[in-house]
Amino acid sequence: NSGGDFGPCLKFAGYDAVFFTGISSAPVYLAIDNGKPELRTAEHLWGKDTNETEAVIEREVGRETRVASIGPAGEKLSLISCIINNRGRAAGRSGLGAVMGSKRLKAVAVRGEGQVPLANPTELEAARKRHLGQLGGASKIFREFGTCSGLAYLVQIGDTPVKNWGGSAMDFPAAAAISDRSVINLQERRYGCWHCPVACGGLMKASSGQYCYTAGAHKPEYETLASFGSLCLNDNLGSIIELNDICNRYGLDTISAGATVAFAIECYEKGIITQKDTEGIELRWGNHRAIVETTQRIAKREGIGEILADGVRHAAERLGKGAEEFAVHIHGQEAPMHDPKRTTYYATAYLDATPGRHTQGSYGTKPASGLQFPPFDRQTMAGRGTANKMGSDLMHVVNCTGLCSFGLGFMDASALPEFVNLATGWNLTINDLLSTGERIANMRQAFNIREGIRVADFKMPNRVIGIPAQEVGPNTGKTVEIQTLCNDYMVARDWDTTSGMPSKKKLLELGLQDVSDILWGK
């Protein structure tokens, strides 16, 4: 769920989803206007950024049009490119922008005035009001600050990675300069996705300083502040707001882009990348001007950006000279901005391919209100498998409903089946929904197995799991027992611990006979 208005407006236009096959001979965009789909030329849009693209399409299709588009990074097939809607909401991981770019699909535009039929509209409205009334203090803090709240604290406790995962809070004492109040002081107004009562996003004031972003640039989220901030030792907030705007306009995943710049800085410091390679850019820790310039080159695939535009794994392969040591990725995707040495459940979330190696891959092992997770000893790393599995299953089902994972976190878990049942007329329990999440996880894993992707392909970088353990900072002496965690998780899922293959018994139990036939034969 990338947020914004695009998803609801697609529904109002008469569709639940859109599938594209083949490759267009020329750039196109799909316009769906009140149920009528039409492929239109996008040759005049090719090369434009996502803000410009949205503005042009809104004029062409009509008022109240919502657009999901790619920028120049996706057009140039960057493997860290993404899809943007509402000028700043990103479907950010796994290089989705390059998928659209490879098809020469610039955008999807939707407009519609349709209604979503509800089984019990009166009761659903009453349930909505009741659950809104139960939103507590945490939601108020989130409403005020959004995801930037607490970044400085998370750096101090060792949850936020520092200096390309090689440093600690000791290396970044100025974290408060890019956290909560510092960010909000530059915010013009709050921003909320479709009818959201929390509205955790923000739109920034115009800046006429060194970094001249326009009014309405989206507030950088936590992962952006961390990836371009602590990961690069950059405490210049104006530069991070500018970097966020560059990534939104060009269609780059800010997690991967920031991580790639941090990798490049370390390679520069080690002499693997030279000033000749950077064409004069002094690519050093904390040099915010260099970080901005390098990100612009990545977005445009120019100069050193041509080497870096596909992320750290491909860059390390091209650079050689030991660069692989500094490329922090899991199966080619840059690690997200929470440290499993501090928050252990992220270790399995990052290694499990089915959520896409993202911090939003799991609700973790802390039970949601009203949902009982199995107990385990928090002093050891063994025995967490079933709890990790349940956290992942819950996130899968929340994602497939289209709900915001943050929003549900402020409510009792009983809200999920209640909302689903009142909208559809079904009679599902929370356990039924968790089974749906489990079915999704197994379908995704089966897809990977069919495509030849194995568990052994997913290796956690030594820096991320503390090999060797850090000698200073909040994670001193900590090492994640990754094999123990992953084996427990796969046993809980009934997947083979060597190949990751879901058992035939599990697939049949979940009603996935057709999937079982593909993997195991009839």
Buried (B, 14 or more C-beta within 10 A) or exposed (E): BBBBBBBBBBBBBBBEEEEBEEEBEEBBBBBBBEEEBEEBEBEEBBBBBBBBBBBBBBEBBEEEBBBBBBBBBBBBBBBBBBBBBBBBBBBBBBBBBBBBBEBBBBBBBBBBEEEEEBEBEEBBEEBBEEBEEEBEEEBEBBBBBBBBBBBBBBBBBBBBBBBBBBBBBEBBEBBBBBBBEBBBEBBBEBBBBBEBEBBBBBBBBEBEEEBEBEEBBBBBBBBBBBBBBBBBBBBBBBBBBBBBBBBBBBBBBBBBBBBBBBBBBBBBBEEBBEEEBBEEBEBEBBBBEBBBBBBBBBBBBEBBBBBBBBBBBBBBEEBEEEBBBBBBBBEBBBBBBBBBBBBBBBBBBBBBBBBBBBBBBBBBBEBBBEBEBBEBEEEEBEBBBBBBBBBBBBBBBBBBBEBBBBBBBBBBBBBBBBBBBBBEEEEBEBEBBBBBBBBBBBBBBBBBBEEEBEBEEBEBBBBBBBEEEBEEBBBEEBBBBBEBBBBBBBBBBBBBBEEBBBBBEBBEBBEBEEBBEBBEEE
